[in-house]
């Protein structure tokens, strides 16, 4: 047994000096990078969801207790592991996260614009598709507004237009990446699946063979019923929503009615 605290710069040096072994890591933002680097040294790396490791923490919250829990969890025969992602997969997922961030910021700006315009009696229908009409209406009557209000509103409109252009660029990159990926093109043949969903799934799934059935894959996505059964009585509630909320929101927004 080895009990040793390692600083970040000492990790690879330590694993390079020992015989190949199984390395358990909690899945997190930087875990995929460490998995790739440690695997290069000949070790077998197994990533585990933090929620599956937590039950093995005996008491308190310390780095040593977490490490002991990870060591215990990685040896369990029924433990479920996370496949390590490549740098290219992480890049595509980063593209989706940046798009999601910009879309949220765009929504905030739209709500702010509609709210400020309503203070001067300028009312428009909700939704991003109606923003151009709202801006056009503002342009027609802006002469009746105070100069300071006009300046602030044009600042919001400028930010909104800039974000819209950036989102359009990212979406074009997503479409281009789907066209170049055979697996993503096959996903496009499924009713309700578009380029964004196809790109996100192919980037998140390292190897579809890791799932033994379609139900396993659906469960990973969080699209299976949530069971609450006891005493031989089967009770199934709505969608569990225990998967990645990004894919769940993509699917729920485009699935056929």
Secondary structure, DSSP 8 states (H G I E B T S, - for coil): -------GGGHHHHHHTS---EEEEE--TTHHHHHHHHHTTT-EEEEE-HHHHHTT--SS--HHHHHHHHHHHTT-TT---B----HHHHHHHHHHHHHHHHHHHHHHHHHHHHHHHHTTT----SSGGGHHHHHHHHHHHGGGS-HHHHHHHHHHHHHHHHHHHHHHHHHHHHHHHHHT-HHHHHHTTSTT--HHHHHHHHHH-S-GGGSSSHHHHHHHHT-SEEE--BTTB--EEEE---S-HHHHHHHHHHS--
